[in-house]
């Protein structure tokens, strides 16, 4: 029988993370960093490093803890529960994962220990204006020039770009669909321009323009033309952590809504006593329990190298983010008009739920990947 209960050590990790975030990242801090040009509290980032949470899933030989995605899922449920503003996903999961998977020995020894200690922040520059999530969506050009390359193009939704020591830029190096390379780019290099973007989540995003930005051959991660394959493999696992973030946020949002339905009275009885509202909450709990099990199964499949992980990972992100969005939308209706005001916390969860649903891989792209896994095409 499939056993999806977390171990005692994993539950200890959950308790430690929850206690840390209760002390250092209450929702007042989340509110404080909305639309902030830096986007995250540096003191919290230092605490993450102190408890080895940044390097949780990075290789032990480079200072990380070498834990599996199961421990990562536990951590990300707590990050989602608290809506933590942090570059952990961009730095430790995506960029750290790319360097660990395909970086040169020099890149690994130079960047991974600095990521683990919180000294370095890296973020991917991937999505482009009016382009898709697949390989053909990358049109930024890496043109060979002498012993290096010149990068030209525009990237959007680059999180924490103003704080990054390096951007990991996806750029096209050939005509074939997947002829994409990954480059470590200094954001202070000549030709790099940043413009802060505002989003429904009020998180930290930048548009980054590259105008003939010079990078050396040593700045390329992996062999020529292999960047997209590396990116896709890292992303397939990383989206399960975003799904974990979604169920963590959804769990807390539902908890505060249930409590409000018990405390708020109309016509001399609590809101939860009205059958229609009670049924909405029952449906929400049912969907959340299903999403939680799916996310845990996907993490287990990745950790145990099961072939079904290719299907379960996009399923987990799709269903968990849909559930997060739907449950928080229902919760706002139960709160009534006040649920849409900035004074109430539920609107924080609703806005971030919607942003998470459409970011990284959106519903349509996830459905295509699931269909490919199911139909074998």
C-alpha positions in Angstrom: 0.0 0.0 0.0 1.2 3.5 -0.8 2.3 5.2 2.4 2.2 9.0 2.2 2.6 9.9 5.8 5.6 12.1 6.5 8.3 10.8 8.8 9.0 12.2 12.3 12.0 14.1 11.0 10.0 15.6 8.2 7.3 16.7 10.7 10.1 18.2 12.9 11.2 20.2 9.8 7.6 21.4 9.4 7.4 22.5 13.1 10.8 24.4 12.9 9.8 26.2 9.7 6.4 27.2 11.1 7.9 28.5 14.3 10.5 30.4 12.4 7.9 32.0 10.1 5.6 32.9 13.0 8.5 34.8 14.6 10.0 36.4 11.5 7.3 36.6 8.9 3.8 37.3 10.2 1.4 38.6 7.6 2.3 42.2 8.7 5.7 41.5 7.0 4.0 40.2 3.9 2.0 43.4 3.7 5.2 45.5 4.3 7.0 44.0 1.3 4.1 44.3 -1.2 5.5 46.2 -4.3 8.8 46.6 -2.5 11.7 47.1 -4.9 13.8 44.5 -3.0 10.8 42.2 -2.3 12.0 40.2 0.7 13.2 40.7 4.2 17.0 40.1 4.3 16.8 39.2 8.0 14.5 36.3 7.2 16.9 35.2 4.4 19.7 35.1 6.9 17.6 33.0 9.2 16.9 30.6 6.3 20.6 30.2 5.8 21.3 29.7 9.5 18.8 26.8 9.6 20.1 25.4 6.3 16.7 25.9 4.7 18.2 27.5 1.6 20.4 24.6 0.9 17.8 22.0 1.9 17.8 20.2 -1.4 21.2 21.2 -2.7 24.1 18.7 -2.8 26.0 18.0 0.4 29.4 18.3 -1.3 28.6 22.0 -1.9 27.3 22.7 1.6 23.7 21.7 1.1 21.7 19.3 3.2 21.1 16.9 0.3 17.4 16.3 1.2 14.8 15.1 -1.2 11.8 16.9 -2.7 9.7 15.4 0.1 11.4 17.6 2.6 11.1 20.4 0.1 7.3 19.9 -0.1 7.1 20.1 3.7 9.0 23.4 3.6 7.0 24.9 0.8 3.7 24.1 2.5 4.8 26.3 5.3 6.1 29.0 3.0 2.7 29.0 1.3 0.8 29.0 4.6 2.6 32.2 5.5 2.8 33.7 2.0 6.5 34.2 2.6 8.1 36.7 0.2 11.4 35.0 -0.5 13.7 34.3 -3.5 14.1 30.7 -2.3 12.3 29.2 -5.3 14.2 31.3 -7.8 17.6 31.0 -6.2 17.8 27.6 -4.5 15.3 25.5 -6.5 15.6 26.8 -10.0 19.0 28.4 -10.4 20.7 26.2 -7.8 19.0 23.2 -9.5 20.2 24.2 -12.9 23.8 24.7 -11.8 23.8 21.4 -9.8 22.4 19.5 -12.8 24.5 21.0 -15.6 27.0 23.5 -14.3 30.7 23.2 -14.7 32.9 22.2 -11.7 33.9 25.9 -11.4 30.3 27.1 -11.5 29.2 24.6 -8.9 32.1 25.4 -6.5 31.7 29.1 -7.1 27.9 29.5 -6.8 26.3 26.6 -4.9 28.1 27.3 -1.5 27.3 31.0 -1.8 23.6 30.1 -2.4 23.5 27.8 0.6 24.9 30.4 2.9 22.5 33.1 1.6 25.4 35.2 0.3 24.2 35.0 -3.3 20.8 35.5 -4.9 20.2 34.2 -8.4 17.0 34.4 -10.4 16.0 33.1 -13.9 15.1 35.4 -16.7 12.9 33.3 -18.8 9.5 34.5 -20.0 9.2 37.0 -22.8 6.5 39.5 -23.9 3.7 37.8 -25.9 5.5 34.4 -26.0 4.7 31.0 -24.6 6.0 28.7 -21.9 7.6 26.2 -24.3 11.0 26.2 -26.0 9.7 28.2 -29.0 8.8 31.0 -26.5 12.4 31.9 -26.2 13.4 34.4 -28.8 16.1 36.3 -26.9 19.3 35.8 -29.0 22.7 34.6 -28.0 25.0 35.5 -30.9 28.5 34.1 -31.0 31.1 36.9 -30.8 34.7 36.1 -30.5 35.3 33.9 -27.5 31.9 34.7 -26.0 28.3 35.8 -26.8 26.2 38.9 -27.1 22.7 38.6 -25.6 19.9 40.7 -27.0 16.2 40.5 -26.0 13.6 41.2 -23.4 12.5 39.2 -20.4 9.4 39.8 -18.2 8.3 38.6 -14.7 11.9 38.3 -13.5 11.5 38.0 -9.7 14.0 39.7 -7.4 16.1 40.9 -10.3 17.1 44.0 -8.4 18.6 41.9 -5.7 20.2 39.2 -7.9 24.0 38.7 -8.1 23.4 36.8 -11.3 20.5 36.3 -13.8 20.2 32.9 -15.4 19.1 33.9 -18.9 17.5 31.6 -21.4 18.6 32.6 -24.9 18.3 31.1 -28.4 21.5 29.9 -29.9 20.2 28.1 -33.0 17.2 27.7 -35.3 15.9 24.4 -33.9 13.1 24.7 -31.5 15.1 23.5 -28.5 18.4 25.2 -29.4 18.4 27.2 -26.2 21.3 27.9 -23.8 21.5 29.1 -20.2 23.8 31.9 -19.3 24.9 33.5 -16.0 24.6 37.2 -16.5 25.8 40.0 -14.2 22.7 42.3 -13.9 25.1 45.3 -13.5 26.7 44.5 -16.9 26.6 47.2 -19.7 23.4 46.8 -21.7 21.2 45.4 -18.9 18.2 47.6 -18.1 15.6 46.8 -15.4 12.1 48.2 -14.9 9.9 47.2 -12.0 6.5 45.6 -12.9 3.4 45.7 -10.8 1.3 42.6 -10.5 -2.0 41.4 -9.0 0.0 39.7 -6.3 2.0 42.9 -5.5 5.1 40.7 -5.5 8.5 41.6 -6.8 8.9 41.4 -10.6 11.0 43.2 -13.2 11.2 43.6 -16.9 14.8 43.1 -18.0 16.1 44.3 -21.4 19.4 43.0 -22.8 21.1 45.1 -25.5 24.2 43.3 -26.8 25.2 42.2 -23.3 28.6 40.4 -23.4 29.0 37.1 -21.7 31.9 34.7 -21.8 31.8 31.0 -22.9 32.5 30.1 -19.3 29.2 31.8 -18.3 27.2 29.2 -20.2 25.6 26.5 -18.0 26.0 23.1 -19.7 27.0 22.2 -23.2 25.9 24.1 -26.3 22.2 23.6 -27.2 21.4 21.6 -24.0 19.9 24.5 -22.0 16.3 23.8 -22.7 16.6 20.1 -21.8 18.1 21.1 -18.4 15.6 23.8 -17.8 12.6 21.5 -18.6 13.9 18.7 -16.3 14.4 21.1 -13.4 11.1 22.8 -13.9 9.2 19.5 -14.0 10.3 18.8 -10.4 10.1 22.4 -9.2 6.4 22.9 -10.0 5.6 20.3 -7.4 7.0 22.7 -4.8 4.8 25.5 -6.2 1.9 23.0 -5.8 3.0 22.5 -2.2 3.0 26.3 -1.7 -0.5 26.4 -3.1 -1.9 23.8 -0.7 -0.2 25.4 2.3 -1.8 28.8 1.4 -5.1 27.1 0.7 -5.1 25.3 4.0 -4.6 28.5 6.0 -7.1 30.5 3.9 -9.7 27.8 4.5 -8.9 27.7 8.3 -9.5 31.4 8.7 -12.7 31.2 6.6 -14.1 28.4 8.7 -13.4 30.3 11.8 -15.1 33.4 10.4 -18.1 31.3 9.5 -18.3 30.2 13.1 -17.8 33.7 14.6 -19.8 35.9 12.3 -23.6 35.9 13.0 -26.4 36.9 10.7 -30.1 36.5 11.7 -29.1 35.3 15.1 -27.0 32.4 14.0 -23.5 31.8 12.7 -22.8 31.9 8.9 -21.8 28.3 9.0 -25.3 27.3 10.1 -26.6 28.3 6.7 -26.7 25.1 4.6 -25.5 26.7 1.3 -22.4 28.2 3.0 -21.7 25.0 4.9 -21.8 23.0 1.6 -19.4 25.5 0.0 -17.0 24.9 2.8 -17.5 21.1 2.6 -16.7 21.2 -1.1 -13.6 23.3 -0.4 -12.3 20.9 2.2 -12.9 18.0 -0.2 -11.0 19.6 -3.0 -8.2 20.6 -0.7 -7.8 17.1 0.7 -7.7 15.7 -2.9 -5.1 18.3 -3.9 -2.9 17.6 -0.9 -2.9 13.9 -1.6 -2.0 14.5 -5.3 0.8 16.8 -4.4 2.3 14.4 -1.9 2.0 11.5 -4.4 3.8 13.6 -7.0 6.6 14.4 -4.6 6.9 10.8 -3.6 7.0 9.7 -7.2 9.9 12.2 -7.9 11.8 11.2 -4.8 11.5 7.5 -5.7 12.2 8.1 -9.4 8.9 6.7 -10.6 8.1 7.1 -14.3 4.6 8.4 -13.5 6.2 11.6 -12.0 6.1 13.0 -15.5 2.3 13.0 -15.4 1.8 13.6 -11.6 4.0 16.7 -11.4 1.9 18.8 -13.9 -1.3 17.3 -12.5 -0.3 18.4 -9.0 0.5 22.0 -10.0 -2.7 22.2 -12.1 -5.1 20.9 -9.5 -3.4 22.5 -6.4 -3.4 26.0 -8.0 -6.9 25.7 -9.3 -8.0 24.6 -5.8 -6.1 27.5 -4.2 -7.7 30.0 -6.5 -11.3 28.5 -6.2 -11.2 28.1 -2.5 -10.0 31.6 -1.8 -12.6 33.0 -4.3 -15.3 31.2 -2.4 -13.8 32.4 0.9 -14.0 36.0 -0.2 -17.7 35.5 -0.9 -18.3 34.0 2.6 -16.5 37.0 4.1 -18.7 39.2 2.1 -17.7 42.7 1.0 -15.1 43.1 3.7 -13.2 40.1 2.2 -12.2 42.3 -0.7 -10.8 45.1 1.5 -7.1 45.3 2.3 -7.7 45.2 6.0 -8.7 41.5 5.8 -6.1 38.8 5.1 -8.2 36.7 2.8 -7.6 39.0 -0.1 -3.8 38.5 0.2 -4.4 34.8 -0.3 -6.8 35.2 -3.2 -4.5 37.6 -5.1 -1.5 35.3 -4.7 -3.5 32.2 -5.6 -4.5 33.8 -8.9 -0.9 34.9 -9.6 0.5 31.5 -8.8 -2.1 29.8 -11.1 -1.0 31.7 -14.2 2.8 31.9 -13.5 5.6 29.5 -14.3 3.5 26.9 -16.2 -0.1 28.0 -16.6 -3.2 25.8 -16.8 -3.2 25.3 -20.6 0.5 24.4 -20.7 0.1 22.0 -17.8 -2.9 20.3 -19.6 -0.8 19.9 -22.7 1.9 18.1 -20.7 -0.6 15.9 -19.0 -2.2 15.1 -22.3 1.2 14.2 -23.8 1.9 11.8 -20.8 -1.5 10.2 -21.1 -1.7 9.9 -24.9 2.0 9.2 -25.4 2.5 11.8 -28.1 
